[in-house]
Amino acid sequence: MSATDEAPATLRSWVEVDLAAIRRNLATLSVIAGPAVKIMAVVKANAYGHGAVAVVDALAGKVAMFGVANLREAEEISPHARHTPIALLSGTLPAEHAAIVRRGFIPVVSNFDEAAHYAAHAGGTRVKVHLAMDTGMGRLGVWQDDAVQLARKLTALPAIEITGIASHLPVADEEATFTREQLTRFHTLVAQLRELGLRDALVHVENSAGLIAFPDLAGALARPGLALYGESPLPEFQPQLAPALTWKTRVVLVRDFGKGRGVSYGRTFITPSPMRVATLATGYADGYPRQVSGKNAAVLIGGKRCAILGRVTMDQIMADVTGVNAAPGDEAVLIGAQGGETIPAREVASLAGTIVWDIFTGIGPRVARLHRDGDASEL
């Protein structure tokens, strides 16, 4: 959609994604990383709910790699990646290995058996893999003390080519001391692996928080995810990023309530005085968190904050529009800006007792994705 287009009046709930903002965030992160560090754009989980195909189209040719979680995601974005390599950042299933090798996707390996299984599907070629090391995350990878020994065994497999060395940071946005120590351990191991002959392997360890806080320890490749979409895991850095997503819904009904009327399940909200109440066409089945019920959450209608009343239901939300000019069909903003007001994603996440990652990736398939990129439009 162009900057002047309006969403179709038939849409009940949708997100508008500014692809130009994502490219600006990429440029900001690239400056932080420096010219020696390339960027792997992490587009797993439907590009954190932003629409993976459109995001990959917008970034292809501008990043060194794309990172996804699994084979299905890799296959979805592959036609749009324009020959940009695609890395699988999560564990894979043995039944997926043949297809991964055939399609040329790059998996991470954590042990010898995984690598040997990939090698069995090589068919006379060399399978490119990234060696994953566990330096404190406890999820994937060979434990750091055993990494050099495993690397020796892998380099003896003629069908395996280690083109990357990776690890992951568990508390880069929480514990600076631990993270710096972890990064130091990682790079010490990398130096030992270089001595084994892995001189050209791409080194990557830093997520968004790691890159922002420790750009001097990034390695050759950084893996920003959340920050790419304009949300910083470190609040002090937020002004340098441009949020790319606005989540909207519509008013479907406006009614006048008298004093003492219950609103929504459980009658947890009783009108203290006469109120005007709007029903909105979004609920927890769309990904709007039920956990914000009763916690002073708000939506924007007519450029004003309108309190959510009672419990969020599966398909609908009720909001106080007393004194607001609201009518059926009007847009309501769940996340984003309207008029002079803004509801940041982190506000919704905080009220729900969760994180922004969870809010973005929880936006469901009933919610349409509209992408704005100059004069180009896409639904």
MISELUM-223276 format. One record per residue (C-alpha): residue number from 1; x, y, z. Coordinates in steps of 0.5 Angstrom, whole numbers, plus 2048, in hexadecimal, padded with zeros to 3 digits. Last residue first. Layout:
// residues N
NUM / X / Y / Z
...
This chain:
// residues 379
379 / 7FD / 7F1 / 802
378 / 802 / 7F5 / 7FE
377 / 803 / 7FC / 7FB
376 / 809 / 7FF / 7F8
375 / 809 / 807 / 7F8
374 / 80E / 807 / 7FD
373 / 80F / 801 / 801
372 / 808 / 7FF / 805
371 / 807 / 7F8 / 807
370 / 800 / 7F6 / 809
369 / 7FF / 7F0 / 80D
368 / 7F8 / 7ED / 80F
367 / 7F7 / 7EB / 816
366 / 7F3 / 7E4 / 816
365 / 7FA / 7E1 / 815
364 / 7FC / 7E3 / 81C
363 / 800 / 7E8 / 820
362 / 804 / 7E4 / 825
361 / 80A / 7E5 / 821
360 / 80A / 7EC / 823
359 / 807 / 7EC / 82A
358 / 80C / 7E6 / 82C
357 / 812 / 7EA / 829
356 / 810 / 7F0 / 82D
355 / 810 / 7EC / 834
354 / 80B / 7EA / 839
353 / 807 / 7EC / 83F
352 / 801 / 7EE / 83B
351 / 802 / 7F5 / 83D
350 / 809 / 7F5 / 83B
349 / 808 / 7F2 / 835
348 / 803 / 7F8 / 833
347 / 807 / 7FD / 835
346 / 80D / 7FA / 831
345 / 809 / 7FA / 82B
344 / 809 / 802 / 82C
343 / 802 / 805 / 82C
342 / 803 / 80C / 829
341 / 7FF / 813 / 829
340 / 7FF / 819 / 825
339 / 7FA / 817 / 820
338 / 7FB / 80F / 81F
337 / 801 / 80B / 821
336 / 803 / 804 / 822
335 / 800 / 7FE / 825
334 / 7F9 / 7FD / 826
333 / 7F6 / 802 / 822
332 / 7EF / 803 / 820
331 / 7EC / 805 / 819
330 / 7E5 / 807 / 819
329 / 7E0 / 802 / 815
328 / 7DB / 803 / 81B
327 / 7DB / 80A / 81E
326 / 7DF / 80D / 823
325 / 7DF / 815 / 824
324 / 7E2 / 814 / 82B
323 / 7DF / 817 / 831
322 / 7DE / 810 / 834
321 / 7E2 / 80B / 830
320 / 7E3 / 806 / 835
319 / 7E6 / 800 / 832
318 / 7E3 / 7F9 / 831
317 / 7E7 / 7F3 / 82D
316 / 7E5 / 7EE / 829
315 / 7E6 / 7E7 / 826
314 / 7E9 / 7E3 / 82B
313 / 7E7 / 7E7 / 831
312 / 7EB / 7ED / 834
311 / 7E9 / 7EE / 83B
310 / 7E5 / 7F4 / 83E
309 / 7E6 / 7FB / 83B
308 / 7EC / 7FD / 837
307 / 7ED / 804 / 838
306 / 7ED / 809 / 832
305 / 7F3 / 80D / 831
304 / 7F2 / 813 / 82C
303 / 7F3 / 814 / 824
302 / 7EC / 812 / 822
301 / 7ED / 80B / 825
300 / 7F3 / 809 / 828
299 / 7F3 / 803 / 82D
298 / 7F4 / 802 / 834
297 / 7F7 / 7FD / 839
296 / 7F6 / 7FF / 840
295 / 7F7 / 7F8 / 843
294 / 7F0 / 7F5 / 844
293 / 7F1 / 7F0 / 83E
292 / 7F8 / 7F1 / 83B
291 / 7F9 / 7E9 / 83C
290 / 7F4 / 7E8 / 836
289 / 7FA / 7EA / 831
288 / 7F8 / 7EC / 82A
287 / 7FA / 7E7 / 826
286 / 7F4 / 7E6 / 821
285 / 7F1 / 7E1 / 825
284 / 7F2 / 7E5 / 82B
283 / 7ED / 7EA / 829
282 / 7EC / 7EF / 823
281 / 7E6 / 7F2 / 820
280 / 7E5 / 7F8 / 825
279 / 7DE / 7F9 / 829
278 / 7DE / 801 / 82B
277 / 7DB / 803 / 832
276 / 7D8 / 80A / 833
275 / 7D7 / 80A / 83B
274 / 7D2 / 80C / 840
273 / 7D5 / 80B / 847
272 / 7D9 / 806 / 84B
271 / 7D9 / 801 / 845
270 / 7DA / 7FA / 848
269 / 7E0 / 7F7 / 846
268 / 7E2 / 7F0 / 848
267 / 7DB / 7EE / 846
266 / 7DE / 7E7 / 845
265 / 7DE / 7E7 / 83D
264 / 7DD / 7EE / 83A
263 / 7DA / 7F5 / 83D
262 / 7D5 / 7F5 / 843
261 / 7D1 / 7FB / 843
260 / 7D0 / 7FF / 84A
259 / 7CF / 806 / 847
258 / 7CC / 806 / 840
257 / 7CF / 804 / 839
256 / 7CF / 807 / 833
255 / 7D1 / 803 / 82D
254 / 7D6 / 803 / 827
253 / 7D7 / 7FD / 823
252 / 7DC / 7FA / 81E
251 / 7E2 / 7FF / 81F
250 / 7E8 / 7FD / 81B
249 / 7EF / 7F9 / 81C
248 / 7F6 / 7FC / 81B
247 / 7FD / 7FA / 81D
246 / 803 / 7FE / 81B
245 / 809 / 7FB / 819
244 / 810 / 7FE / 817
243 / 812 / 801 / 81D
242 / 818 / 806 / 81B
241 / 81F / 805 / 81F
240 / 823 / 80A / 822
239 / 81F / 80D / 828
238 / 81E / 805 / 82A
237 / 826 / 805 / 82C
236 / 824 / 807 / 834
235 / 81F / 801 / 834
234 / 824 / 7FB / 832
233 / 820 / 7F6 / 82F
232 / 81F / 7FB / 829
231 / 818 / 7FB / 825
230 / 819 / 7FD / 81E
229 / 818 / 7F7 / 81A
228 / 81F / 7F6 / 819
227 / 820 / 7F7 / 821
226 / 81C / 7F1 / 822
225 / 820 / 7EC / 81D
224 / 828 / 7EE / 81D
223 / 82D / 7E8 / 81B
222 / 834 / 7EB / 81B
221 / 839 / 7E8 / 816
220 / 841 / 7E9 / 816
219 / 842 / 7E9 / 81E
218 / 83D / 7ED / 822
217 / 842 / 7EF / 828
216 / 843 / 7F6 / 826
215 / 83C / 7F7 / 825
214 / 83A / 7F6 / 82D
213 / 834 / 7F9 / 82F
212 / 830 / 7FA / 828
211 / 833 / 7F4 / 825
210 / 831 / 7EF / 82B
209 / 82A / 7F2 / 82C
208 / 829 / 7F1 / 825
207 / 82C / 7EA / 825
206 / 833 / 7E9 / 825
205 / 837 / 7E2 / 824
204 / 839 / 7E2 / 81D
203 / 840 / 7DF / 81A
202 / 840 / 7DE / 812
201 / 845 / 7D8 / 811
200 / 84B / 7DA / 80D
199 / 851 / 7D8 / 811
198 / 84E / 7D2 / 814
197 / 854 / 7CE / 813
196 / 855 / 7CB / 81A
195 / 859 / 7D2 / 81C
194 / 852 / 7D6 / 81A
193 / 84F / 7D1 / 81F
192 / 853 / 7D3 / 825
191 / 852 / 7DB / 823
190 / 84B / 7D9 / 823
189 / 84B / 7D6 / 82A
188 / 84E / 7DD / 82D
187 / 849 / 7E0 / 829
186 / 844 / 7DC / 82D
185 / 847 / 7DD / 834
184 / 847 / 7E5 / 833
183 / 840 / 7E5 / 830
182 / 83E / 7E1 / 837
181 / 842 / 7E6 / 83B
180 / 83F / 7EC / 838
179 / 838 / 7E9 / 839
178 / 839 / 7E7 / 840
177 / 83B / 7EE / 842
176 / 835 / 7F1 / 83D
175 / 830 / 7ED / 841
174 / 829 / 7EF / 83E
173 / 828 / 7F1 / 837
172 / 82E / 7EC / 835
171 / 82B / 7E7 / 839
170 / 82A / 7E0 / 835
169 / 830 / 7E2 / 830
168 / 830 / 7DD / 82A
167 / 836 / 7D9 / 827
166 / 839 / 7D8 / 820
165 / 83F / 7D6 / 81B
164 / 83D / 7D6 / 814
163 / 83F / 7D3 / 80D
162 / 841 / 7CC / 810
161 / 841 / 7C8 / 80A
160 / 83F / 7C1 / 80A
159 / 83F / 7BB / 805
158 / 847 / 7BA / 807
157 / 845 / 7B8 / 80E
156 / 84C / 7B9 / 811
155 / 84A / 7C1 / 813
154 / 845 / 7BE / 817
153 / 849 / 7BA / 81C
152 / 84E / 7C0 / 81D
151 / 848 / 7C4 / 81E
150 / 845 / 7C0 / 823
149 / 84B / 7C0 / 827
148 / 84C / 7C7 / 827
147 / 845 / 7C8 / 829
146 / 845 / 7C3 / 82F
145 / 846 / 7C9 / 835
144 / 841 / 7CD / 831
143 / 83B / 7C8 / 832
142 / 839 / 7C6 / 82B
141 / 833 / 7CA / 828
140 / 82C / 7CC / 82A
139 / 828 / 7CE / 830
138 / 82C / 7CF / 836
137 / 82D / 7D6 / 834
136 / 834 / 7D7 / 838
135 / 83A / 7D6 / 833
134 / 836 / 7D0 / 82F
133 / 83A / 7D0 / 828
132 / 837 / 7CF / 822
131 / 83B / 7CD / 81C
130 / 838 / 7D0 / 815
129 / 837 / 7CB / 810
128 / 838 / 7CB / 808
127 / 837 / 7C4 / 805
126 / 83D / 7C2 / 800
125 / 83A / 7BF / 7FA
124 / 83B / 7B7 / 7F8
123 / 834 / 7B5 / 7FA
122 / 834 / 7B9 / 800
121 / 82E / 7B6 / 803
120 / 833 / 7B1 / 808
119 / 837 / 7B8 / 80A
118 / 830 / 7BA / 80D
117 / 830 / 7B4 / 811
116 / 837 / 7B5 / 813
115 / 836 / 7BC / 815
114 / 831 / 7BA / 81A
113 / 834 / 7B4 / 81D
112 / 83B / 7B9 / 81E
111 / 837 / 7BE / 822
110 / 834 / 7C4 / 823
109 / 833 / 7C6 / 81B
108 / 830 / 7CD / 819
107 / 82D / 7CC / 812
106 / 82E / 7D0 / 80B
105 / 829 / 7CF / 806
104 / 82B / 7CC / 7FF
103 / 824 / 7C9 / 7FD
102 / 827 / 7C2 / 7FC
101 / 82A / 7C2 / 803
100 / 824 / 7C5 / 807
99 / 820 / 7C0 / 803
98 / 824 / 7BA / 805
97 / 825 / 7BD / 80C
96 / 81D / 7BE / 80E
95 / 81C / 7B7 / 810
94 / 822 / 7B7 / 815
93 / 81E / 7BD / 818
92 / 821 / 7C4 / 819
91 / 824 / 7C8 / 81F
90 / 823 / 7CF / 81E
89 / 827 / 7D5 / 81A
88 / 825 / 7D2 / 813
87 / 82A / 7D7 / 80F
86 / 827 / 7DA / 808
85 / 82D / 7DC / 803
84 / 82B / 7E2 / 7FF
83 / 829 / 7DF / 7F8
82 / 823 / 7E4 / 7F6
81 / 820 / 7E3 / 7FD
80 / 819 / 7E3 / 7FA
79 / 818 / 7DC / 7F8
78 / 81C / 7DA / 7FE
77 / 817 / 7DD / 803
76 / 812 / 7D7 / 804
75 / 817 / 7D2 / 803
74 / 81B / 7D5 / 809
73 / 815 / 7D5 / 80D
72 / 813 / 7CE / 80C
71 / 81A / 7CC / 80D
70 / 81B / 7CF / 814
69 / 81C / 7D5 / 818
68 / 81E / 7DA / 813
67 / 825 / 7DE / 812
66 / 826 / 7E2 / 80C
65 / 82D / 7E4 / 80A
64 / 832 / 7E9 / 807
63 / 82D / 7EF / 807
62 / 82B / 7F4 / 802
61 / 82A / 7F0 / 7FC
60 / 823 / 7ED / 7FF
59 / 821 / 7F2 / 804
58 / 81A / 7F4 / 801
57 / 818 / 7EE / 7FE
56 / 81A / 7EA / 805
55 / 815 / 7EF / 808
54 / 810 / 7ED / 804
53 / 810 / 7E6 / 804
52 / 811 / 7E6 / 80C
51 / 80B / 7EA / 80E
50 / 80C / 7EE / 814
49 / 80A / 7E9 / 819
48 / 811 / 7E8 / 81B
47 / 814 / 7E7 / 814
46 / 80E / 7E2 / 813
45 / 811 / 7DE / 819
44 / 818 / 7DF / 817
43 / 81B / 7E5 / 813
42 / 822 / 7E6 / 816
41 / 826 / 7EA / 811
40 / 82D / 7E8 / 811
39 / 831 / 7EE / 811
38 / 838 / 7EF / 80F
37 / 83E / 7F2 / 814
36 / 844 / 7F5 / 811
35 / 841 / 7FB / 80F
34 / 83E / 7FD / 816
33 / 839 / 7F9 / 81B
32 / 836 / 800 / 81D
31 / 836 / 803 / 816
30 / 832 / 7FC / 814
29 / 82D / 7FD / 819
28 / 82B / 804 / 817
27 / 82B / 801 / 810
26 / 827 / 7FB / 812
25 / 822 / 800 / 816
24 / 821 / 804 / 80F
23 / 820 / 7FE / 80B
22 / 81A / 7FC / 810
21 / 817 / 803 / 810
20 / 817 / 802 / 809
19 / 813 / 7FC / 809
18 / 80E / 800 / 80D
17 / 809 / 7FA / 810
16 / 801 / 7FB / 811
15 / 7FE / 7F6 / 815
14 / 7F7 / 7F4 / 814
13 / 7F0 / 7F3 / 818
12 / 7E9 / 7F3 / 815
11 / 7EB / 7F4 / 80E
10 / 7E5 / 7F6 / 80A
9 / 7E6 / 7FD / 809
8 / 7EC / 7FC / 805
7 / 7F2 / 7FF / 808
6 / 7F3 / 806 / 806
5 / 7F8 / 809 / 801
4 / 7FC / 80F / 802
3 / 803 / 80C / 804
2 / 802 / 807 / 7FF
1 / 800 / 800 / 800
